[in-house]
Amino acid sequence: MASDNKIQMPGVFGGLVRYDDEYKSRFMISPVQVIIFLVLVALFVFALRIFWPTA
């Protein structure tokens, strides 16, 4: 425990959530990639509406 450099808060805070520990995911997606994906989905839907119109 001596090599752990994290600061532990005392227990008097009554169950408040601590946000200092970050969650590491296998999939790291940047905001730019999300916007590009949404634009591609919109273009795909637009192309489907042009080539296969519904009556």
Secondary structure by P-SEA (a helix, b strand, c coil): cccccbbbbcccccccccccbbbbbcccccaaaaaaaaaaaaaaaaaaaaacccc
